[in-house]
Amino acid sequence: MTALTKETRRQSIEEMFVQHIENIYYPGFAEEMTEEQSALYEWEFKEFQKQFRIEN
């Protein structure tokens, strides 16, 4: 997988993550979370990504 493909995939998954979080809480929550609790945001995002991991 090329670097561009990996980055595009990450961005797409992150967009889905942001939509998911903002559907649960409220619009703008993801942005607030990145500013106020960036470590928690990264942890939550990594957990979300695990759902899409494809094992070879």
C-alpha positions as CSV (number, residue, x, y, z in Angstrom):
1,M,0.0,0.0,0.0
2,T,1.4,3.4,-1.0
3,A,1.9,6.2,1.5
4,L,-0.9,8.2,-0.3
5,T,-3.3,5.3,-0.1
6,K,-2.6,4.8,3.6
7,E,-3.1,8.6,4.3
8,T,-6.3,8.6,2.2
9,R,-7.6,5.6,4.1
10,R,-6.8,7.2,7.4
11,Q,-8.5,10.4,6.5
12,S,-11.6,8.5,5.4
13,I,-11.7,6.5,8.6
14,E,-11.2,9.7,10.7
15,E,-14.1,11.4,8.9
16,M,-16.3,8.5,9.8
17,F,-15.0,8.6,13.4
18,V,-15.8,12.3,13.6
19,Q,-19.3,11.8,12.3
20,H,-19.8,8.9,14.7
21,I,-18.7,10.9,17.7
22,E,-20.7,13.9,16.7
23,N,-23.8,11.8,16.2
24,I,-23.5,10.4,19.7
25,Y,-22.8,13.8,21.4
26,Y,-23.2,17.0,19.4
27,P,-21.7,18.8,16.3
28,G,-18.3,20.2,17.2
29,F,-17.6,17.7,19.9
30,A,-14.7,16.0,18.1
31,E,-13.0,19.4,17.6
32,E,-13.4,20.3,21.2
33,M,-12.1,16.9,22.2
34,T,-9.0,17.3,20.1
35,E,-8.3,20.7,21.7
36,E,-9.1,19.8,25.3
37,Q,-8.3,16.1,25.5
38,S,-6.1,15.2,22.6
39,A,-4.8,12.0,24.2
40,L,-8.3,10.8,24.7
41,Y,-9.2,11.6,21.1
42,E,-6.2,9.7,19.8
43,W,-7.1,6.7,21.9
44,E,-10.7,6.7,20.9
45,F,-9.7,7.1,17.2
46,K,-7.3,4.1,17.5
47,E,-10.0,2.0,19.0
48,F,-12.4,3.0,16.2
49,Q,-9.7,2.1,13.6
50,K,-9.4,-1.4,15.0
51,Q,-12.9,-2.1,13.8
52,F,-11.7,-1.6,10.2
53,R,-8.4,-3.5,10.4
54,I,-8.2,-6.3,7.8
55,E,-5.9,-9.1,8.8
56,N,-4.0,-10.7,5.9
